[in-house]
């Protein structure tokens, strides 16, 4: 009888040890799994959601009000920085568009190592290597609307609309996309990515900053930017202030 009780205790103990080891192995396996990080961009103007197709916004550098018909740009080369290392998603080229009910755009990064990140980096535009290629990578499409028709490469940012000035309605077309207009951005922002979970970082994209950042643009004087490098530089110089966390 004592021998049977002893064997029973041994089996119970062995079972408990097995369950403990299995639980530890499960926790260890889960801790190694990646998570998902979403970069959510909200289009705004004057700290309010961007409104399309209404003459709601003052010309930053002169008279008149303007409306937005189309607004989109490329986000590329994302880097997530932590004290444990840097994560760089491969072929990260995204065309951010805001013509939807939420006036927002989400970049969903899957398979992100579970870490505490303290810095997010990406660029507005397309790096020189990809900009000179006809290879389709991410959202880059050499036959798409954001591709130049007169040479290989892409419009980094596209803004189209109109300026209402007295009795006139002046078309606005800003297409910026020379290699030197590529604009790296860096944000000190904490983001804890947990295994098998989704974390979100919110960003505001203020379209007005395209025209009143480092340089204030009078839309009546400069209603069109396409092929002139100096004009493109004016717009591109303002892009560093357009996105804020």
N, C-alpha and C positions, 0 to 999 in steps of 0.2 A: 504494500500500500504506500509506504514512504517512497519507494522507488518510482511508483506511478506519479505521485505528487511532484516529485523532483523533476521527472520528465516533462510533466505538464507545465511547471514553472519555467523550465528551459525553453519550451516551445513558445510560451507567452512572451518571454524576454526576447527570444529571437524574432518574433513577430513585431514587437515594439521597435527593435533595432532596425528591422527592414523598413517599417513605415517611416521611421525617423530619417533613414538614409534616402528613401525615395522622396520624402518631402524636401530634404536638403538638395537633392539632385534636381528636383523640379524647380525649386527657387533659383538655383545656380543657372539652370538652363534658361529660365525666364529672364534673369538679369542680363543675359548675354544677347537677348533679342533686341532688334532695333525698334525705333518708333517712327512716328510721322510728325513732320513740322509743316505747318501751313503759314505762308506769308500772305496776309490779306491786305490788299491795297484798296483804299477808299478814295475815289475822286471827289474833290471838294473845291469850293470857291468861297472866299470870305468865311471860312470855318463852317460852311454848310454844304450838304451834298450838292454836287454839280447838277445843274439843270440844263438839259439840251434844248436847242431850238427856240430860245426866248431871249430877247434883247434885255437881259437882266444885269449885265456887267459893264461897268464904266471902262472906257478906254484908259489904260494906266498912264499913258503919256500925253493925252490930249482930250479933245472933245468927242462926244458920241458914246454910244453903248454897243456892245458886241454880243453875239450869240455864238454858241459852240454847236457845230453840226457833227464833227467827228474828232476824236481824241484817242490816240493810242501810241504805245512806244514799246521798244524791246527792253527787257530785263535779261541780263546775261551774267555768266560766270559767278555764280553764288558761292560764297565761302562761309562756313560756320566755324567760329573760333571758340575753343575752350582751353582750360589749363592742361587738359589731357591730349590735346591735338587739334588738328584742323580737318573738317569734313568738307569735301568739294564734290558735289553731285556732278556726274559726267554729263557733258553736252547740255548744259542748262541754258537754253535760249527760249525765252517766253515772250509772247506778244500780249502785253497787257491791254485789254479793251474794257470799256466801261459802259457800253451801250446795252445795259440790262437793267431790270427793275431795281436792283440793289446799288447800282452805280459803283460796283466794286469788281475786283478781280482776285482770284486766289491762285497762288503757286503752291502746289501740293508736293512736298518733298518726302518720298517714301524711303524706307531703309536707312534712316538716319541713326547713327550710333547713339545709344542712350547715354547722354552726358548732360552736364550743366554748361550751356554755352553762354558767353558773355559779350559776344560781338557778332554782328551779321554784316557781311559785305556782299555787294553786287554792283553791277554797272548798268547805267543807262546807255543803250546802244549795243553795237556789235564790235568785238575786237577785230583788229586788222586782218588776222589770218582768216577768220570766218567771213569777214566782210568781202574778202577778195576771192572767195570760193563759190562755186555753184552747187556745192553739196548740200542736200537738205538735212539739217540737223535741228532737232527740237522743233520750234515753230518757224525756223528759217525756211523760206520757200522762194527759190530764185525766180519763180513764175508768178508769185503772189503780188498783191497790191503794194506791199511794203518794199518791193524790190524796185530799184531804179530801172527805167526803160532805156536810159542812154549810156549806162555802163554797168559793169558788175558791181554789186553792192546793195546796201539797204538804206532805206530811210529809218534812222534811229528813232525819230519821234515825228508824228504826224498830227497836225492840228489844222482843222478846216472849219470855217464859219463865215460870219459876215459882220461888218461894222455899219451901224446906222448913224449917219452923220447928216443932220438937217434933213433934206429930202432925198439924200443919196443912200443907197445900200451898196457898200463896197465889199466884194469878195475877199476873204482872208484865207491865205494858203501858206502854211509854214511846214516845210518838209526839210528836216535837218539830218544829215547823214554822211559827212566826211569823216575820215579816220580820226582826225584830230578832235572831233566832237564827242568821241567816246569818253564817258564820264564815270569813273569809279566812285562809289559811295561807301562809307563805313558808318555803322551805327553801334554805339554801346548799348546793348539791350540784352538783358538776361532772359534765357529761355531754357527751361528744364525739360528735356526730352526723356520721357519714361518708356520702358520697354512695352511694346505692343499697345501704346497709347498715342493720342494725338494732342499736340500742343499748337497754339496759334499765336502769332505776333501780328499786331495791327499796325498799319502804316497809313498816313494821310498823304494824298497826292494833291497839292494845291495848284490847279492849272493857272491861276493868276500869277504865280511866281515865274512862269515862263517869260513874263513881260515886265516884271518889276522886281527882279532880284538885284544882281550887280548893275545891270543896265535897265533903265526904264524905256520901254518901247512905245512910241506913238504909232498906233496901228494905221492911222491915216497916212502917215509918212512912209511907213514900212509895212504894207499890207501883204507882201509876198516874199517868202524866202525859199529858194530852191537850190540855185546853182552858184551863188556868190559865197565864197568862203568867209569873207569878212562879215556879211550879214548873218551867216550861219553861226559864226563865233559869238555874236551878240546873244542869240537865243541859247546856245549851248552853255555859255557862261552863267546863265541864270538857273540851269538845271540842278546845280548843287543844293539849292534851297527848296526845290520843289517837293521833295519827299521827306517827311519827318515821322519818327515813330510815335 
